[in-house]
């Protein structure tokens, strides 16, 4: 991460912590207001569903290329994380969150062991073989909406995922 990016990251976290309403107006000005919640009903019990994790905390394998936090528009790409990934194989790269704690305990932003426990206890049917790491904080969402989200949706469909849990960063 470039020095300029480190300074920008620290300033944005400080600004958002001290002036949350102003920060929200600045960073969310491109968003549309929706009056209702998106809703999809399960067609089978949760105990029979295949579940995947999606995290916007910039989670990825240590062997992957980090998310490009130096890109002023944000990095719209995603990283695949296999279900057999161990905690020491994961790291986070993000501009707008303090990654210190997530780097020492990735389950904070990517609760894969807990998801496996739910499967072992029969609360969910199974854990997906793949999971998705995204980098939130993208101010211009046009590219991610047009190009990358359809790819994620196709991956989830191909794997026959019933439930995708979004874990924000």
Backbone as CSV, one residue per row, in Angstrom:
resi,resn,N_x,N_y,N_z,CA_x,CA_y,CA_z,C_x,C_y,C_z
1,UNK,0.851,-1.174,0.000,0.000,0.000,0.000,0.897,1.237,0.000
2,UNK,0.613,2.143,-0.920,1.382,3.372,-1.024,1.168,4.245,0.204
3,UNK,2.159,5.079,0.520,2.050,5.990,1.662,0.817,6.881,1.521
4,UNK,0.579,7.397,0.319,-0.592,8.242,0.069,-1.883,7.492,0.420
5,UNK,-1.941,6.217,0.074,-3.130,5.406,0.365,-3.268,5.167,1.863
6,UNK,-2.151,4.932,2.553,-2.197,4.745,4.008,-2.744,5.995,4.701
7,UNK,-2.292,7.143,4.251,-2.780,8.408,4.832,-4.264,8.576,4.541
8,UNK,-4.659,8.303,3.314,-6.077,8.403,2.923,-6.933,7.459,3.770
9,UNK,-6.444,6.258,4.002,-7.172,5.284,4.805,-7.351,5.780,6.237
10,UNK,-6.278,6.260,6.831,-6.343,6.761,8.205,-7.278,7.965,8.307
11,UNK,-7.191,8.885,7.341,-8.053,10.060,7.364,-9.530,9.674,7.207
12,UNK,-9.820,8.741,6.302,-11.223,8.363,6.088,-11.793,7.672,7.316
13,UNK,-10.997,6.810,7.983,-11.486,6.144,9.198,-11.693,7.157,10.319
14,UNK,-10.774,8.119,10.444,-10.909,9.163,11.466,-12.130,10.028,11.187
15,UNK,-12.301,10.454,9.929,-13.435,11.291,9.540,-14.753,10.574,9.784
16,UNK,-14.829,9.304,9.368,-16.082,8.561,9.530,-16.412,8.339,10.999
17,UNK,-15.399,8.181,11.833,-15.640,7.988,13.260,-16.087,9.240,13.971
18,UNK,-15.597,10.385,13.516,-15.915,11.650,14.177,-17.104,12.384,13.568
19,UNK,-17.369,12.128,12.291,-18.461,12.814,11.597,-19.284,11.807,10.793
20,UNK,-19.941,10.857,11.469,-20.608,9.771,10.740,-21.689,10.229,9.771
21,UNK,-22.473,11.221,10.119,-23.544,11.666,9.212,-22.971,12.345,7.970
22,UNK,-21.957,13.159,8.145,-21.326,13.816,6.997,-20.649,12.781,6.107
23,UNK,-19.983,11.809,6.725,-19.306,10.758,5.955,-20.321,9.941,5.165
24,UNK,-21.441,9.620,5.794,-22.484,8.851,5.117,-23.016,9.618,3.903
25,UNK,-23.254,10.912,4.067,-23.755,11.719,2.948,-22.740,11.761,1.813
26,UNK,-21.467,11.839,2.151,-20.426,11.889,1.124,-20.281,10.549,0.412
27,UNK,-20.132,9.478,1.160,-19.835,8.181,0.553,-21.058,7.488,-0.020
28,UNK,-22.238,7.814,0.450,-23.441,7.122,-0.010,-24.299,7.990,-0.921
29,UNK,-23.745,9.103,-1.403,-24.543,10.028,-2.208,-25.012,9.414,-3.523
30,UNK,-24.339,8.399,-4.010,-24.716,7.762,-5.274,-25.778,6.684,-5.097
31,UNK,-26.123,6.346,-3.876,-27.060,5.252,-3.612,-28.506,5.725,-3.769
32,UNK,-29.349,4.790,-4.144,-30.774,5.062,-4.266,-31.471,4.628,-2.983
33,UNK,-32.515,5.347,-2.602,-33.306,4.955,-1.446,-34.308,3.887,-1.863
34,UNK,-34.346,2.810,-1.109,-35.323,1.759,-1.344,-36.243,1.707,-0.137
35,UNK,-37.526,1.593,-0.387,-38.481,1.623,0.717,-38.714,0.243,1.312
36,UNK,-38.451,-0.807,0.570,-38.702,-2.147,1.085,-37.430,-2.970,1.115
37,UNK,-37.491,-4.034,1.840,-36.357,-4.954,1.906,-36.471,-5.969,0.772
38,UNK,-35.348,-6.300,0.127,-35.416,-7.376,-0.853,-35.766,-8.669,-0.124
39,UNK,-36.589,-9.457,-0.738,-37.064,-10.642,-0.042,-37.045,-11.848,-0.970
40,UNK,-36.506,-12.923,-0.478,-36.550,-14.200,-1.165,-36.865,-15.250,-0.115
41,UNK,-37.828,-16.052,-0.410,-38.215,-17.113,0.522,-37.471,-18.396,0.179
42,UNK,-37.065,-19.097,1.213,-36.439,-20.399,1.012,-37.496,-21.400,0.571
43,UNK,-37.116,-22.256,-0.340,-38.040,-23.270,-0.825,-37.816,-24.616,-0.155
44,UNK,-36.925,-24.633,0.821,-36.681,-25.834,1.607,-36.160,-25.410,2.973
45,UNK,-36.181,-26.298,3.933,-35.698,-25.929,5.275,-34.212,-25.565,5.254
46,UNK,-33.820,-24.662,6.136,-32.421,-24.261,6.257,-31.522,-25.471,6.516
47,UNK,-32.042,-26.444,7.202,-31.267,-27.648,7.510,-30.952,-28.483,6.270
48,UNK,-31.513,-28.087,5.120,-31.224,-28.769,3.855,-30.502,-27.860,2.862
49,UNK,-30.163,-26.661,3.280,-29.589,-25.662,2.364,-28.062,-25.698,2.341
50,UNK,-27.516,-25.441,1.153,-26.076,-25.240,0.981,-25.823,-23.745,1.167
51,UNK,-24.871,-23.401,2.044,-24.652,-22.014,2.445,-23.231,-21.569,2.087
52,UNK,-23.136,-20.354,1.531,-21.850,-19.742,1.201,-21.700,-18.428,1.952
53,UNK,-20.456,-18.025,2.175,-20.146,-16.736,2.782,-19.698,-15.751,1.708
54,UNK,-20.142,-14.507,1.838,-19.660,-13.390,1.029,-19.258,-12.310,2.021
55,UNK,-18.017,-11.889,1.952,-17.550,-10.850,2.865,-17.033,-9.658,2.072
56,UNK,-17.412,-8.457,2.490,-16.932,-7.233,1.851,-15.767,-6.605,2.627
57,UNK,-15.132,-7.392,3.472,-14.031,-6.890,4.292,-12.676,-7.002,3.600
58,UNK,-12.667,-7.396,2.328,-11.399,-7.526,1.621,-10.656,-8.797,1.970
59,UNK,-11.381,-9.834,2.352,-10.763,-11.114,2.723,-10.284,-11.842,1.470
60,UNK,-9.119,-12.475,1.581,-8.584,-13.271,0.483,-7.512,-14.199,1.027
61,UNK,-7.134,-15.161,0.204,-6.038,-16.049,0.571,-4.735,-15.255,0.557
62,UNK,-3.802,-15.600,1.435,-2.518,-14.896,1.455,-1.772,-15.092,0.141
63,UNK,-2.080,-16.157,-0.584,-1.427,-16.420,-1.866,-2.062,-15.647,-3.018
64,UNK,-3.232,-15.039,-2.804,-3.899,-14.235,-3.839,-3.266,-12.856,-3.940
65,UNK,-3.492,-12.211,-5.067,-3.130,-10.793,-5.185,-4.021,-10.007,-4.238
66,UNK,-3.461,-9.077,-3.476,-4.302,-8.266,-2.602,-5.256,-7.402,-3.427
67,UNK,-6.324,-6.957,-2.814,-7.216,-6.016,-3.474,-6.443,-4.717,-3.722
68,UNK,-6.751,-4.057,-4.808,-6.041,-2.842,-5.203,-6.610,-1.636,-4.454
69,UNK,-6.092,-1.388,-3.274,-6.577,-0.274,-2.469,-6.025,1.066,-2.946
70,UNK,-5.051,1.029,-3.859,-4.507,2.263,-4.407,-5.364,2.805,-5.554
71,UNK,-6.310,2.014,-6.027,-7.215,2.447,-7.087,-8.246,3.397,-6.479
72,UNK,-8.304,4.647,-6.912,-9.238,5.609,-6.311,-10.712,5.205,-6.463
73,UNK,-11.031,4.429,-7.478,-12.420,3.992,-7.683,-12.762,2.771,-6.838
74,UNK,-11.765,2.151,-6.232,-11.987,0.920,-5.484,-11.753,-0.290,-6.371
75,UNK,-11.573,-1.427,-5.774,-11.322,-2.663,-6.515,-12.619,-3.460,-6.585
76,UNK,-13.232,-3.577,-7.764,-14.525,-4.249,-7.877,-14.425,-5.770,-8.002
77,UNK,-13.211,-6.309,-8.059,-13.029,-7.742,-8.296,-13.356,-8.547,-7.041
78,UNK,-13.329,-9.855,-7.173,-13.586,-10.724,-6.035,-12.518,-11.804,-5.974
79,UNK,-12.432,-12.469,-4.840,-11.508,-13.579,-4.654,-12.311,-14.800,-4.212
80,UNK,-11.970,-15.950,-4.793,-12.587,-17.210,-4.368,-11.831,-17.759,-3.175
81,UNK,-12.589,-18.222,-2.205,-11.988,-18.817,-1.009,-12.578,-20.211,-0.854
82,UNK,-11.737,-21.239,-0.915,-12.257,-22.603,-0.787,-12.681,-22.914,0.649
83,UNK,-13.609,-23.829,0.779,-14.139,-24.184,2.098,-13.078,-24.792,3.009
84,UNK,-12.038,-25.359,2.429,-11.004,-25.978,3.261,-9.895,-25.002,3.667
85,UNK,-10.073,-23.714,3.366,-9.075,-22.708,3.754,-8.981,-22.620,5.271
86,UNK,-7.768,-22.571,5.759,-7.518,-22.437,7.190,-7.314,-20.961,7.532
87,UNK,-7.522,-20.619,8.798,-7.414,-19.221,9.225,-6.061,-18.606,8.892
88,UNK,-4.984,-19.389,9.012,-3.657,-18.841,8.735,-3.389,-18.668,7.236
89,UNK,-4.315,-19.109,6.404,-4.195,-18.926,4.961,-4.961,-17.694,4.479
90,UNK,-5.610,-16.987,5.408,-6.444,-15.843,5.052,-5.828,-14.534,5.542
91,UNK,-6.095,-13.475,4.803,-5.708,-12.135,5.214,-6.743,-11.158,4.665
92,UNK,-6.623,-9.913,5.036,-7.547,-8.885,4.546,-6.761,-7.697,4.006
93,UNK,-7.305,-7.105,2.947,-6.754,-5.884,2.363,-7.934,-4.951,2.135
94,UNK,-7.959,-3.862,2.867,-9.090,-2.941,2.764,-8.619,-1.546,3.112
95,UNK,-9.190,-0.560,2.447,-8.794,0.832,2.664,-9.563,1.494,3.794
96,UNK,-10.849,1.186,3.915,-11.710,1.962,4.796,-11.999,1.324,6.151
97,UNK,-11.404,0.184,6.442,-11.551,-0.400,7.777,-10.166,-0.693,8.343
98,UNK,-10.066,-0.683,9.641,-8.825,-1.051,10.309,-8.748,-2.572,10.274
99,UNK,-7.795,-3.112,9.563,-7.711,-4.561,9.337,-6.918,-5.308,10.414
100,UNK,-6.408,-4.596,11.404,-5.540,-5.202,12.415,-6.176,-6.427,13.076
101,UNK,-7.400,-6.296,13.554,-8.038,-7.400,14.271,-8.451,-8.527,13.330
102,UNK,-8.935,-8.174,12.140,-9.330,-9.198,11.172,-8.119,-9.995,10.688
103,UNK,-6.965,-9.354,10.629,-5.756,-10.089,10.229,-5.336,-11.077,11.300
104,UNK,-5.547,-10.722,12.568,-5.174,-11.651,13.640,-6.240,-12.717,13.864
105,UNK,-7.500,-12.424,13.524,-8.588,-13.398,13.634,-9.554,-13.204,12.465
106,UNK,-9.275,-13.858,11.334,-10.112,-13.671,10.152,-11.577,-14.066,10.347
107,UNK,-11.878,-14.858,11.367,-13.275,-15.262,11.583,-14.163,-14.080,11.969
108,UNK,-13.550,-12.966,12.350,-14.315,-11.756,12.649,-15.103,-11.314,11.419
109,UNK,-14.486,-11.415,10.260,-15.116,-10.983,9.011,-15.427,-12.146,8.070
110,UNK,-15.018,-13.338,8.457,-15.227,-14.506,7.605,-15.401,-15.742,8.496
111,UNK,-16.604,-15.930,9.061,-16.829,-16.980,10.062,-17.003,-18.387,9.468
112,UNK,-16.011,-18.833,8.727,-16.072,-20.147,8.094,-16.096,-21.302,9.106
113,UNK,-15.261,-21.279,10.157,-15.341,-22.368,11.142,-16.718,-22.448,11.818
114,UNK,-17.311,-21.290,12.079,-18.637,-21.272,12.698,-19.695,-21.814,11.734
115,UNK,-19.549,-21.529,10.459,-20.466,-22.061,9.459,-20.344,-23.591,9.398
116,UNK,-19.133,-24.094,9.486,-18.909,-25.543,9.486,-19.539,-26.191,10.724
117,UNK,-19.487,-25.491,11.854,-20.139,-25.992,13.073,-21.651,-26.097,12.886
118,UNK,-22.238,-25.105,12.225,-23.678,-25.141,11.961,-24.039,-26.340,11.092
119,UNK,-23.183,-26.649,10.133,-23.426,-27.818,9.285,-23.284,-29.104,10.094
120,UNK,-22.254,-29.171,10.932,-22.041,-30.368,11.761,-23.188,-30.597,12.739
121,UNK,-23.788,-29.496,13.207,-24.915,-29.589,14.147,-26.253,-29.790,13.437
122,UNK,-26.246,-29.802,12.109,-27.478,-30.005,11.356,-28.348,-28.767,11.225
123,UNK,-27.816,-27.604,11.609,-28.588,-26.364,11.492,-28.703,-25.932,10.027
124,UNK,-27.657,-26.194,9.256,-27.693,-25.965,7.811,-27.360,-27.290,7.137
125,UNK,-27.740,-27.393,5.869,-27.501,-28.647,5.161,-26.034,-28.909,4.896
126,UNK,-25.347,-27.929,4.308,-23.928,-28.108,3.995,-23.270,-26.748,3.770
127,UNK,-21.958,-26.783,3.788,-21.146,-25.597,3.539,-20.714,-25.644,2.078
128,UNK,-20.865,-24.540,1.399,-20.451,-24.445,0.005,-18.959,-24.752,-0.128
129,UNK,-18.555,-25.340,-1.247,-17.124,-25.557,-1.459,-16.372,-24.264,-1.776
130,UNK,-17.112,-23.214,-2.163,-16.479,-21.920,-2.453,-17.182,-20.800,-1.699
131,UNK,-16.402,-19.780,-1.407,-16.907,-18.576,-0.747,-16.281,-17.385,-1.461
132,UNK,-16.830,-16.205,-1.230,-16.431,-15.031,-1.995,-15.907,-13.925,-1.081
133,UNK,-14.742,-13.406,-1.419,-14.184,-12.234,-0.763,-14.293,-11.042,-1.695
134,UNK,-14.905,-9.982,-1.215,-15.067,-8.739,-1.966,-14.424,-7.610,-1.180
135,UNK,-14.163,-6.520,-1.858,-13.599,-5.361,-1.189,-14.644,-4.255,-1.191
136,UNK,-15.242,-3.991,-0.048,-16.246,-2.938,0.055,-15.610,-1.563,-0.039
137,UNK,-16.426,-0.556,0.081,-15.916,0.813,0.013,-15.701,1.288,-1.405
138,UNK,-16.410,0.701,-2.352,-16.297,1.115,-3.745,-17.249,2.289,-3.953
139,UNK,-16.695,3.443,-4.248,-17.516,4.638,-4.374,-18.257,4.702,-5.710
140,UNK,-17.648,4.178,-6.769,-18.310,4.129,-8.071,-18.701,2.675,-8.321
141,UNK,-19.963,2.362,-8.108,-20.414,0.966,-8.153,-20.832,0.494,-9.542
142,UNK,-20.774,1.355,-10.547,-21.252,0.985,-11.887,-20.545,-0.259,-12.423
143,UNK,-19.216,-0.304,-12.359,-18.480,-1.449,-12.899,-18.771,-2.730,-12.123
144,UNK,-18.791,-2.635,-10.810,-19.043,-3.834,-10.016,-20.457,-4.362,-10.269
145,UNK,-21.415,-3.463,-10.418,-22.790,-3.891,-10.689,-22.934,-4.493,-12.089
146,UNK,-22.251,-3.909,-13.056,-22.377,-4.337,-14.447,-21.564,-5.602,-14.734
147,UNK,-20.343,-5.681,-14.181,-19.419,-6.723,-14.600,-19.174,-7.818,-13.567
148,UNK,-18.981,-7.440,-12.320,-18.495,-8.403,-11.331,-19.598,-9.112,-10.560
149,UNK,-20.640,-8.403,-10.153,-21.725,-9.048,-9.414,-22.385,-10.145,-10.244
150,UNK,-22.640,-9.945,-11.549,-23.193,-11.053,-12.345,-22.295,-12.302,-12.340
151,UNK,-20.972,-12.101,-12.281,-20.053,-13.246,-12.221,-20.195,-13.982,-10.887
152,UNK,-20.336,-13.223,-9.809,-20.527,-13.841,-8.488,-21.843,-14.609,-8.463
153,UNK,-22.902,-13.995,-8.967,-24.215,-14.657,-8.995,-24.141,-15.945,-9.805
154,UNK,-23.469,-15.917,-10.945,-23.337,-17.120,-11.773,-22.573,-18.221,-11.040
155,UNK,-21.505,-17.844,-10.334,-20.756,-18.828,-9.540,-21.649,-19.478,-8.481
156,UNK,-22.424,-18.657,-7.796,-23.309,-19.185,-6.749,-24.377,-20.095,-7.347
157,UNK,-24.903,-19.717,-8.485,-25.898,-20.568,-9.157,-25.281,-21.890,-9.604
158,UNK,-24.102,-21.812,-10.202,-23.427,-23.022,-10.683,-23.150,-23.994,-9.535
159,UNK,-22.823,-23.461,-8.360,-22.556,-24.300,-7.185,-23.846,-24.701,-6.463
160,UNK,-24.985,-24.245,-6.994,-26.298,-24.540,-6.414,-26.394,-24.116,-4.953
161,UNK,-25.932,-22.877,-4.702,-25.990,-22.289,-3.358,-27.430,-21.860,-3.081
162,UNK,-27.925,-22.257,-1.938,-29.288,-21.885,-1.537,-29.316,-20.582,-0.749
163,UNK,-28.271,-20.370,0.070,-28.214,-19.201,0.947,-26.802,-18.624,0.879
164,UNK,-26.725,-17.307,0.670,-25.456,-16.599,0.704,-25.512,-15.613,1.865
165,UNK,-24.628,-15.782,2.825,-24.586,-14.882,3.987,-23.595,-13.765,3.718
166,UNK,-24.070,-12.524,3.739,-23.195,-11.377,3.536,-22.658,-10.918,4.893
167,UNK,-21.329,-10.907,4.988,-20.661,-10.448,6.196,-19.961,-9.143,5.840
168,UNK,-20.519,-8.001,6.285,-19.914,-6.720,5.910,-18.581,-6.494,6.612
169,UNK,-17.763,-5.665,5.978,-16.463,-5.329,6.548,-16.514,-4.036,7.294
